[in-house]
Amino acid sequence: MRIKSDFLIKLGGLAIASTARCWMSTLNYRAALYDPSLDPISADFRGPAIFLLWHEYILCPFYLRGHCDISMLMSKHSDGEILTQAARHMGFGAVRGSTSRGGAQALREIIRQSDSLNLAITPDGPRGPRRKMAMGAIYLSSRLGLPLIPMGFGYQRPWRIEQAWDKTAIPRPYSQARSVVGPSIQVPANLDREALEPWRLETEAMLNFVTHQAEQWAESGAQMTEQTAVRRQPRPLPYRTRHRRAA
């Protein structure tokens, strides 16, 4: 059923964000990055970029990496406005549309407005098939010159919503959450659809590879080389407060 009330939409977004913050704050987070400068909170990060993750693990970056000048690509389906409100509460911008319906035009407008704004895409969403990459993100990388950064996530013995097309992963409270961030992939400029296909396959394979690594890591409880603890990016201080503290 489509919700038309602005009040209920805003209330639903707030409820989703509040639940995510409370639930995800109980987890133990570790990450391993092929290149530490690809983390958007790193002083060495150079954006803009397109971050990729499978739809089933969206809760993890949703909790960890708000307030990093990242916009999420949200569908135009009836639940899209509620998710847009939730994303804003968590510190994300939102682009309404899909990578095949309006997303490219909206992203171009964002890039014109800010050369430091990044995008997060679940390339198998919003309807699947699960862990199969659509062409949209590859097209955007080629047309806009933005690198793709594949991010894999895994939870320790997660619950799964088996009825959902993506088998959504719900982490158990106080369990382990692990992330593996692969090397960036730069698709050559202005390729046609036939030339884009090998890049789609390569990116899909890399995204599946780092996801499997993260899942195995979370289940094993082992240590990984170059692992680092991960904390949620806090909300930036208001300008006046930052100025007073700096003084």
N, C-alpha and C positions, 0 to 999 in steps of 0.2 A: 504494500500500500504506500502510495506517495504521500509524504508529509508536506503540507503546504504552509503550516504555521511557522513564521520566523522564530517565534519564541521557542517552540518545541525543537526546531532545528538547532538553535544555539544551545539549548539545554542538553540536547543529545550529544553535541560536540564536546561540551564541557564534561559531561559524564564519562565519555570515552577517554578523554585526556586524563581526567583525574584517576580513573581506574587503572589506566596504563602506567601512570607515574607510581601509584602505590604498589601495584603488582610487580612491575619490572625492577623496582628499587631493591627488592629482596635478593636479586641474583648476584652471583659472583662472575665478573666479566674479565676475560683475557682476550688479547688480540695478537695476531702475528701478521706483519705487513711485509710484502716483498720489497716495498719502498716506503719507509716511514713518512716521507714527504707527501704521500697521497692521502693522509688523514687530514680532513679539512680544518682541524684545530691546530695542526702543526704550523709553526712559524715559517717553515719552508714550503708550505703548500702554495701552488700556483694554479689558480683557477682561471676561468670557469671550467667545469668538467661535468660529465654525466656519470652518476653513480648507479650501478646496476645491482639488483638483488632479486631473488625469487619471491613471489608474492606471499608465500606461506610464512616467511620470516620477517615481515615488515615491522613487527612490534619492536625488534631489537634496535635498529637505527632510529625508529620513531621515538624511542625513549632516550637514546644516547646522544644523538647528534642534531638536536634542535639548536637554534640560535647560531647557525653556521652559514648563513646566507644560502640555504638550500631550499628550493621549491620542489614540491612533489607534484607529479603529473596525476591528476585526479580525473576519473571518468565523468561523463555527463549523465550517468545513470541517476536514478532517483535518490540513491544514498550518497551521492557525491558531495552534496552541500554539507551534510552532517560531518563527513570525513574531512572536508575542507575546514570547517570550524574547529574540529579536533586538532588538525595539523597546525592551525594558527595558535591554538593554546600551547602547543608543544614547541613553538618557535620555528615553524616552517612556513614558507610561502606556499601557494598553490596555483597550478596551471590547470584550468578546466578543459578537458578534451582528452582524446587519445592520440597516440603517435600517428594514427592514420586519419583522424577526424579533428582537424583544428589545432593539434599540438604543435606542429612545426611553425605555424603562423604566430601562435601565442609565445613560443619560446624565442622567436626572433625579436618580438617586442620586448621581452625581458632582457635579452642581451643588449638591445639598444639602450635600455634604461640603466643597466649596470654591467660593467665588465668583470664583476667579481661574484656574480650570482651563479650558483650551481643548480643542477637538476638531479632528482632521484627518480628512477623509473623501475617499475617491476615489469620486465619485458615479456612475461607470460600472462600478465593481467590485462583486463579485468576478468576474463572468462576462460583462459587457458588455451590450449592444453598445458597441463602442469609441466614446468621446467622445459618448455619449448619456446625458444626465443622468436618473437615476432620481428619483422624487419624494421619497425619504426625507429628504434634507438640507433641502429646502424645507419639509417638514412640521415638522421639528425647529426650524427658524428661526421658524416661525409659532407653534408651541406653546410654545417656551421663551424667545422674545424675544431670540434671539442673532443678531447680524449674520453674513452670509456674506461671506467674503473670498476671491475667486477668484485663484488663483496659476497663472501660466503659466510653463513651463520649456522650454528648448531646449538641445540640444548641437550642437557643430560636427561634422558628418558622423558621426553616431552609427551604431553597428551596431544592427540590428533583429532581434528574434526573430520571424521571419515566421510561424512556426507558432503563436505565442501569439495569443489573441483580441485583446489590446491592442497587439500589435506592440511589445513592450517595448523601450524605448530603452536601449542600453548605451553610455555615453560612451567615446570613445577616450582612453587615458591622455594627460595633458598637453594636452588640447584645451580649448576654451572652453565654459563653461556659463553660460547667461543666464536671468534670471528677470524677469518683469514681473508686478507685483502690482496688480490692478485696484482700483477703488473698492469699498467695502463695500456690501452689499445687505441691507436690512432688510425682511424679509417681514412684512406686517401680521399682527396677532395673530388667532389662532383662525379662519382661513379654512377653508372646506370644500374638498373636492378640486377641484371645478370652478373655484373662485376661485384655487386654488393653481397651476393649469396655466399661466396667463400668466407667473407668476413663475418657474416652472420653465424655460420657454422663454427668458425674458430672461437668467436666470442661466447657462443652457447657452450661449447666444450670447456672453455676456461671457467665460466661461471659454475658449471656443474662440478668441475674439478675442485675449486676452492670451497664450494658448499660441502662436498663429500669430505674434504680435509677437516673442515670445521666440525662437522657432525661426528666424525671418528674421534677427534680431539676431545669434544665434549663428553662423549660416552666413555672414553678410556681413562679420563682424569690424569693423563700423563702431562709432562712438561714438554713444551715445544721450544726449539731454538729461537732466540730473539723474541720470545713472548713478552708482552707488557700488560700491566693492569690497565683497565679502561674505566673511566668515570664519566658520568653524564656531564655534558657541557652545560655550565650554569647560565642562567639568564644574564645578559650583559647589564652592568650597572647603568642607571640613567646618566646622561652626560654630566649634569651638575655634580652628582655624587662622585663620578670618576675624577672630575676636575678638582674637587676638594681634597680627595685622597692623594692625588698626585702632588698637590701643593703641600 
